[in-house]
Amino acid sequence: MKLLLAALALLLTGCATTQEAPKPEEAFKFGGISMPASGKVLETRYDRGIDARYVVVLSLPAEDVPKLLEASRFAPGVMRDDQLVDGRRVYREVTLRGTTVRLELFTT
């Protein structure tokens, strides 16, 4: 019995692998986002269950936020939409706090 428990513990520790952080470019492609050159990515997260979701936090001068939205095909004045990107429906939400921009990109 002890041998079985030791083998099980060894197998379970082998399953605990760290997931590599996603590249921001993957998130931008996934969500149809066109990032201005003045933007700096602070954090990128990815999770997947039934659906896929990226969260990208970036620093962007306030005057370049409209450029981000326009280049990413958001309608004027809209910061939440859905787009057909590479054959899948992606829901996109932009949240602003000063010069910090949070993009949430997900499928359902």
N, C-alpha and C positions, 0 to 999 in steps of 0.2 A: 504494500500500500504506500509506504514512504517513497519507494522508487517511482511509483505512478504519479504521486504528487510532485516530486522533483522534476520529472519529465514534463508534466503539465506546466509548471512554473517556468521552466526553460522555454517551452514553446510560446507561452504568453509574452515573455519578455522579448522574444524575437518579433512578435507582432507589433510592438510599440515602436513605430518608426516616426521620425519627425517629418512633417510635410514641408517641402520647399515652398517658400513664398512665391506667389505668382508674379510674373513679369507684368509691369503696367501696360506694356504693348499688347499683351494678350487680352487684358480687360478692355482697352480702348477698341481693339478689333471686335471683340464680343459685342460691345454696346454701340458700335458705329460712332465713336467719339474721336474728334479731331482736336488734338491738344495744341494750343499755341506754344511757340518756342519759349515764351516767357514763363511758362509753368514749371513748377518743380514738384515732383511726386514725393510725398512724405510717407505714405503707407499704401500698401495694396493687400487686400485680403480676398480669399476665395473660399466658398463653401458649396457643397453639393449634396443634395438629397435627391428627391424626385426632380427638383429644379436646380438650376445653377445660379449663383449670385456672386458678383464681384462688388467690392467696395473699394474705391480709390479716394484717398485724401490727398489734396495737393494745395500748394501755395500758388496763387495767381493774382497779379495786380488787378484791382477792381475794374480798371478800364479795359482789361482783356477778357472779362467774363462774357460780354456780348459776342466777342469774336469766337469764343469756345462754343457758345450756344448756336450761333449762326452756322459755323463750319460743321457742327455736328447735326445739323438739320432740325433743330428745335424750331417750332413756330415762334414768331416774334412775341416776346413777353411771357413765354411758357417755359417753365423749369421742370415740368413733369410730363412725360409722354410715353408712347410706345412706338417702336419702329420695327419694320421687317428688316432684319439684318442676317444675311447669308441664309435665308429661308426659314428663319425662326423669329418669333415675336419676342422682342426684348423690351421690357419696361425700364424706363430710365428716369431717375430723379436727381436733381441737382439742389444741394443745400448750401447756402452761403453764410459765413460768419467772418466778417472783415475780409481778409485776403485768403482765408481758408475755404476751399471748395471741397465738398463731399459729393462724390458720384456713387449712386447705388444703381447697379445694372443687374437685372434678373429676368429669368424666364418663369412662366407658370404653365 
